[in-house]
């Protein structure tokens, strides 16, 4: 074979990846070259540019102090659930639902509910960390309108529709349902429905008394500002969608879409419904389910979709994981390139339950979307509860709370080396004259980088580094940086290396989250 080369022509053209944003996060293996075993120019059969000693690992979110704790007014001191957080007019806004403890206990034990308890509330903040409940004057409770409860409010999270009419700028969907007598179609009270369910359950096939059926549907709401709501007169769909739901709007396609909880397969799962007509929604298509890599008791309780900041081709979802054996809930993270095919880098909670005796010791469920805080953190609100899912009326209930789980930018997931590892980022089109990394090293750890013209071909696997940009010349990166320029003997200018390059990375006890080039 001939002498040294920095790129060898193979049997096919190199596929160049184009980054869709300023940063390319490493949340899957799509940007990592899988490697080659081939015969080099000396006739040796070996492995080249394979990912060795590295793994994709998610990051656990940092929890803030409580943003809101359920009060003993119309909220009832029970569960409070974040539905939507957004920033507008220089302030942060939060819609949340309250499920009072007295209501929950009454429902589980067949008791009587106090009228007026529960509903949706509105809170506002200047900094995202300190929240107030403004007096809205919309709903009277115990003789006073001095509260933050919303009238005619939705049961799910809203989206902002920039193409909608001003009075319909905010749109929301949510499940509603009721219990009926199957013979007369009469709507039953909660207490009567409970008695019939109990009689049917324990009476068995021989029971011939009054029966009950549950029916569910999707309702819709519109609002000019997210605070003053109007419920649409007719249901949007005849289908169940229990748990947290939210509408979304895709400006490119002009479609509304929602990730809804679906059943019918032995476990709770996540479905997707899309429509261009907000007033009519088709049945949800199952798109994400627990799989054989999950523990056998896992169900997906809900999925909180978000657009990955700065990336047009990447989406995220906080998946509420219900562990049915232990009866607790935590939250994992999933990613998708098209909104339909989803994966979780790890089956590990990014928002785990809190310590025993705390307000979030049994359940943590993220929902409400992703928001950037003034200090640069990316945050999602989540609800924390001190009782197990099916233990209402048995386990003591402390007032629930809403907190943020937060991450530094692009640090949901990364490629990590426990000891020494290596991987190669496939050929990318260069958009800038410097290579930057978002990385973190443990004490004594380091990251080194080498550039090649393109990933090597199968026929010629041993590509040489670009002159001046080898591992030997790289100034090793240490410490922790969200935006570090890579240098080789003090030089960082890439303007002379060509329009494309592949990036070889070696790491020792370090984690690389994202790159920019």
Secondary structure, DSSP 8 states (H G I E B T S, - for coil): --S--SS---SS----B--SSS-EE-SSSTTB---EEEE-TTS-EEEES--BS-EEEE---EE-S-SEE--SSTTTTSEEEEEEEEEETTEEEEEEEEE-HHHHHHHHHT----TT--EEEEEEESSSSSEE------S-BTTB--S-B-TT--SSBEEE-TTS-GGGSEEEEEEEEEEE-TTT--B--HHHHHHHHHHHHHHGGG--S---EEEEEEEEEEESSSSSEEE-SS-SBSS---S--B-EEETTTTEEEEEEEE-SSSS-EEEEEEES-TT-----EEEE---TTS-TTEEEEEEEEEE-TT-TT-EEEEEEEEETTTTEEEEEEEEESSSSSEE-S-SS-SB----TTSTTSSEEEEEEEEEE-TTS-EEEEEEEESS-TT-TTTS-----EEEEEEE-TT-SEEEEEEEEEEEEEEEEE--SSS-EEEEEEEEEEEEEEEEESS---SSS------TT-STTTB--B-SEEEEEE--BTTB---TTS-SEEEEEEEEEEEEEEEEE-
